[in-house]
Amino acid sequence: MSERFREWVKKVGSGQHTSQDLNREEAAQAMRMMLTGEATPAQIGAFLIAHRIKRPTPSELAGMLDAYSELGPLLPPLPLARPLLIFGHPYDGRSRTAPLAALVALLLAVAGSPVLLHGSGRCPTKYGIPLLDLWLGLGVDWRGLELAEMGQILQATGLGFLYLPDHFPAAQMLMSYRDQIGKRPPLATLELIWTPYAGSFRLISGFVHPPTEETMHTTLSLRGVESWITVKGLEGSCDLPQDRTVILSLGQERLLLRPRDYGMAAASPPLPDFPLLIEQMQQTLEGSLTPLSAAVVWNGGFYLWQAGHAADLRAGMALAQAILAAGDALAKLEQLQAIRQQVGSQVCTSR
């Protein structure tokens, strides 16, 4: 048992009127001790639930991310033509609405903006459809790669996926606590604003509750992150809804988008069973009209605009539609499949 960690549990868990916040270095040390196993399972579980009840401060989250930077994976700068777009989607996936991240990433890669996604497998507490399953359904398996190999694929195709069990097993080990305590701990917020890349990037993060947005912004400022987008997206993801005004922040600038102003007002596509979802994704990439098409154009158009590929949102939507109609997004997927297979063959041969 760690005596020091026990004091931090007491500090954050002593109740509404007497609990105290950790400073940034204390939070970093606490995260290091959880990642390295120096804290006991009982201490880790107690800390995570107490910290959720207290609510994490930006300084605490910044300290935890400091520990992530020290102990976790960090892609070195790559010779990319544009800043890397890092999307922070909730690891525990989607259970009500159809996820669009993989299709949006393909559109951006076609246009020339590289994209890094990150996640795990099925995760508590929601156990929804994770990003990994979407890629597997599209014929791309991101598992079993060294970090440098994933970076090689990213450089070649403009698409990358950091898989937590392979690239950050210490953080993956903490995933079981989320199920045991039955709630998302502050670690779930870290996943949305983690930036495991040493080069130039723009962070895009989803959130659900408005106080989380303000906490994210302050945390990112403390961490020296200069460029970000936060979006009140579907189920906390980066996917823009169509059935309500979209609340976004471009750095410190607030932006409200009304789908009806762009002819996009509709119910956000519901989540079908998984085989049908993959079929709809494939058909969308082929240029066919599907239940996902409008949402993909809406989302793709926004991110193409923000990445500098279009003068405004309408032009971005037109570009997204053109990419799909021409089959360029499907061609990008096929390129990714081929290069992943090639890298996988090299890996098997060398090992």
C-alpha positions in Angstrom: 0.0 0.0 0.0 1.2 3.5 -0.8 1.0 5.8 2.2 1.3 8.9 -0.1 -1.5 7.7 -2.3 -3.7 7.1 0.7 -3.4 10.7 1.7 -4.6 11.8 -1.8 -7.6 9.5 -1.5 -8.4 11.1 1.8 -7.9 14.6 0.3 -10.3 14.2 -2.6 -12.7 11.8 -0.8 -13.4 13.5 2.5 -16.8 14.8 1.6 -18.6 17.8 0.1 -17.5 20.3 2.6 -13.9 19.2 3.5 -12.6 17.5 0.3 -9.7 19.4 -1.4 -8.3 19.6 -4.9 -4.9 18.2 -5.8 -2.4 20.5 -7.3 -1.1 19.6 -10.7 2.0 17.8 -9.6 0.1 15.8 -7.0 -2.4 14.8 -9.7 0.5 13.8 -12.0 2.0 11.7 -9.2 -1.3 10.0 -8.4 -1.8 9.1 -12.1 1.8 7.7 -12.3 1.2 5.5 -9.3 -2.1 4.2 -10.8 -0.4 3.5 -14.2 2.6 1.8 -12.6 0.6 -0.2 -10.1 2.2 1.4 -7.1 -1.2 2.2 -5.7 -3.3 -0.8 -4.7 -6.5 -1.8 -6.5 -8.5 -0.7 -3.4 -6.8 2.7 -3.5 -7.3 3.1 -7.2 -11.0 2.3 -7.1 -11.5 4.6 -4.1 -9.6 7.4 -5.7 -11.5 7.2 -9.0 -15.0 7.2 -7.5 -14.1 9.9 -5.0 -12.6 12.0 -7.8 -15.7 11.6 -9.9 -17.9 12.7 -7.0 -15.7 15.7 -6.3 -15.3 16.6 -10.0 -11.8 17.0 -11.4 -10.3 20.5 -11.8 -8.5 21.6 -14.9 -5.2 21.6 -12.9 -5.8 18.0 -11.9 -6.6 16.9 -15.4 -3.5 18.7 -16.7 -1.4 16.8 -14.2 -2.9 13.5 -15.2 -2.2 14.3 -18.8 1.4 15.1 -17.8 1.7 11.6 -16.5 0.2 10.3 -19.8 2.8 12.2 -21.7 5.6 10.8 -19.5 4.5 7.1 -19.4 2.3 6.7 -22.5 3.0 6.6 -26.3 3.9 9.7 -28.2 4.1 9.6 -32.0 7.2 11.6 -33.1 6.6 14.5 -35.6 5.9 13.1 -39.1 6.5 14.8 -42.4 2.8 15.6 -43.0 1.6 18.3 -45.4 -1.0 19.7 -42.9 -1.4 19.6 -39.1 -2.6 16.3 -37.8 -6.3 16.3 -36.7 -6.7 14.3 -33.5 -10.3 13.3 -32.7 -11.3 12.5 -29.1 -14.3 10.3 -29.2 -15.6 8.5 -26.0 -13.9 5.1 -25.8 -17.1 3.3 -24.6 -18.7 3.9 -28.0 -22.2 4.4 -29.3 -25.5 2.8 -28.3 -28.2 5.0 -29.8 -27.0 6.9 -32.9 -24.9 5.7 -35.9 -21.2 6.6 -35.5 -19.6 8.5 -38.4 -16.0 9.0 -37.4 -14.4 6.5 -39.8 -16.3 7.9 -42.8 -15.4 11.5 -41.8 -11.8 10.5 -41.4 -11.7 9.0 -44.9 -13.1 12.2 -46.4 -10.5 14.3 -44.6 -7.7 12.0 -45.7 -8.8 12.2 -49.3 -8.7 16.0 -49.1 -5.2 15.9 -47.6 -5.7 16.4 -43.9 -4.2 13.5 -41.8 -6.4 12.1 -39.0 -5.4 10.2 -35.8 -8.1 8.4 -33.9 -7.6 6.5 -30.7 -9.5 4.0 -28.6 -9.9 0.5 -27.3 -12.3 -2.4 -27.7 -15.7 -2.7 -26.0 -15.4 -0.5 -22.9 -17.4 0.1 -19.8 -19.7 1.6 -18.8 -21.7 1.8 -22.0 -20.1 -1.1 -23.9 -21.3 0.6 -27.1 -19.8 0.2 -30.6 -16.2 1.4 -30.5 -14.1 2.9 -33.3 -12.1 -0.3 -33.5 -15.2 -2.3 -34.5 -16.1 0.2 -37.2 -12.6 -0.2 -38.8 -12.8 -4.0 -38.5 -16.1 -3.9 -40.3 -14.5 -1.9 -43.1 -11.7 -4.4 -43.4 -8.9 -2.6 -41.5 -7.4 -4.2 -38.4 -5.4 -1.7 -36.3 -4.4 -4.3 -33.7 -0.9 -5.8 -33.4 1.0 -2.8 -34.7 4.0 -1.2 -33.1 3.6 2.6 -32.6 6.2 3.3 -35.4 4.3 0.9 -37.7 1.1 2.8 -37.1 2.9 6.0 -37.8 4.1 4.5 -41.1 0.6 3.8 -42.1 -0.5 7.3 -41.0 2.2 8.9 -43.1 1.4 6.8 -46.2 -2.4 7.1 -46.1 -3.3 10.1 -43.9 -5.1 7.8 -41.4 -4.0 6.3 -38.1 -5.5 4.6 -35.1 -3.7 4.3 -31.7 -5.0 1.1 -30.0 -4.8 1.4 -26.3 -4.2 -2.3 -25.4 -1.2 -2.4 -27.8 0.2 1.1 -27.4 -0.7 2.1 -23.8 -1.4 -1.2 -21.8 -0.9 0.6 -18.5 -3.9 2.8 -19.3 -5.9 -0.1 -20.6 -5.3 -1.9 -17.3 -7.3 0.9 -15.6 -10.3 0.2 -17.8 -11.6 -2.5 -15.6 -12.2 -0.1 -12.7 -14.8 1.7 -14.8 -16.9 -1.4 -14.8 -16.3 -2.1 -11.1 -17.3 1.4 -9.9 -20.2 1.5 -12.5 -19.4 5.1 -13.5 -17.1 6.9 -15.9 -14.2 8.2 -13.8 -12.2 11.4 -14.8 -10.1 9.1 -17.0 -12.9 9.3 -19.5 -12.4 13.0 -19.9 -8.6 12.4 -20.4 -9.5 10.3 -23.4 -11.3 13.2 -25.1 -8.4 15.6 -24.8 -5.3 13.4 -25.0 -2.9 14.4 -27.7 -0.3 11.6 -28.2 1.6 13.4 -31.0 4.7 15.5 -30.8 4.2 17.4 -34.1 1.7 20.1 -35.2 -1.9 19.1 -34.5 -5.4 20.4 -34.0 -7.5 18.6 -31.4 -11.2 17.9 -31.9 -13.1 16.7 -28.8 -16.7 15.8 -28.1 -18.5 16.4 -24.8 -22.0 16.0 -23.3 -22.3 18.4 -20.3 -21.6 22.1 -20.7 -19.4 22.3 -17.5 -17.1 19.7 -19.2 -16.5 22.0 -22.1 -15.2 24.8 -19.9 -13.0 22.4 -17.9 -11.6 21.1 -21.2 -10.7 24.5 -22.4 -8.9 25.5 -19.2 -7.1 22.2 -19.1 -5.9 22.5 -22.7 -4.7 26.1 -22.0 -2.7 24.8 -19.1 -1.2 22.1 -21.3 -0.2 24.6 -23.9 -2.5 23.3 -26.6 -3.1 26.1 -29.1 -5.6 24.8 -31.5 -8.8 22.9 -30.8 -12.5 22.4 -31.6 -14.9 21.2 -28.9 -18.4 20.0 -30.0 -21.5 19.0 -28.1 -21.9 16.0 -30.2 -23.9 12.8 -30.5 -23.5 10.8 -27.3 -20.5 12.9 -26.4 -18.7 12.2 -29.7 -17.4 14.6 -32.3 -20.3 13.8 -34.6 -22.5 16.9 -35.2 -26.2 16.3 -34.6 -28.9 17.3 -37.1 -31.9 17.5 -34.8 -30.7 20.5 -32.7 -28.4 23.5 -32.8 -24.8 22.4 -32.8 -22.8 24.0 -30.0 -19.1 24.4 -30.9 -16.0 26.2 -29.7 -13.2 27.0 -32.2 -10.6 27.7 -29.5 -12.1 30.5 -27.4 -14.6 31.4 -30.2 -18.2 30.2 -29.8 -20.0 28.9 -32.9 -23.7 27.9 -33.2 -24.8 26.0 -36.3 -28.4 25.4 -37.1 -28.9 22.5 -39.4 -32.1 23.9 -40.8 -30.2 26.9 -42.2 -28.3 24.5 -44.4 -31.2 22.2 -45.4 -29.8 19.5 -43.0 -32.5 19.4 -40.3 -33.4 15.8 -39.6 -33.3 13.1 -37.0 -29.7 11.9 -36.5 -29.4 8.5 -38.0 -30.3 5.8 -35.5 -27.9 2.9 -34.8 -29.0 -0.2 -36.7 -27.7 -3.7 -35.9 -24.0 -3.9 -36.6 -24.0 -5.8 -40.0 -26.5 -3.3 -41.4 -24.4 -0.4 -40.1 -21.4 -1.7 -41.9 -23.4 -2.3 -45.1 -24.7 1.3 -44.9 -21.2 2.6 -44.4 -19.9 0.7 -47.4 -22.8 1.9 -49.6 -22.2 5.5 -48.5 -18.6 5.2 -49.5 -19.7 3.8 -52.9 -21.7 7.0 -53.5 -25.1 5.4 -52.9 -27.8 7.3 -51.0 -28.2 5.7 -47.5 -29.6 6.7 -44.1 -26.1 7.9 -43.3 -25.4 10.0 -46.4 -26.8 13.3 -45.2 -25.2 13.1 -41.8 -21.8 12.2 -43.4 -22.1 15.2 -45.8 -23.1 17.5 -42.9 -20.2 16.3 -40.7 -17.7 15.9 -43.4 -18.5 19.4 -44.8 -18.0 21.0 -41.4 -14.6 19.4 -40.8 -13.4 19.9 -44.4 -14.3 23.6 -43.9 -12.5 23.8 -40.6 -9.4 22.0 -42.0 -9.1 24.7 -44.7 -10.3 22.7 -47.7 -13.4 24.9 -48.3 -14.3 28.6 -47.9 -17.4 28.0 -45.8 -19.7 25.2 -44.6 -21.8 25.1 -47.8 -18.6 24.6 -49.9 -17.4 22.0 -47.5 -20.6 20.0 -47.8 -20.4 20.3 -51.6 -16.8 19.0 -51.4 -17.9 16.1 -49.2 -20.6 15.2 -51.6 -18.2 15.3 -54.5 -15.7 13.1 -52.8 -18.3 10.4 -52.1 -19.8 10.6 -55.6 -16.4 10.2 -57.2 -15.6 7.1 -55.2 -12.5 8.8 -53.8 -13.4 7.9 -50.2 -13.8 4.3 -51.1 -10.5 4.4 -53.0 -8.8 5.8 -49.8 -10.3 2.9 -47.8 -8.9 0.4 -50.3 -5.5 2.1 -50.2 -5.6 1.8 -46.4 -6.5 -1.9 -46.5 -3.7 -2.6 -48.9 -1.0 -0.7 -46.9 -2.2 -2.2 -43.6 -1.9 -5.7 -45.2 1.6 -4.8 -46.5 2.8 -3.5 -43.1 1.2 -6.6 -41.4 3.1 -8.9 -43.8 6.4 -7.1 -43.1 5.7 -7.4 -39.4 5.1 -11.1 -39.6 8.2 -11.6 -41.7 10.5 -9.6 -39.4 9.2 -11.3 -36.3 
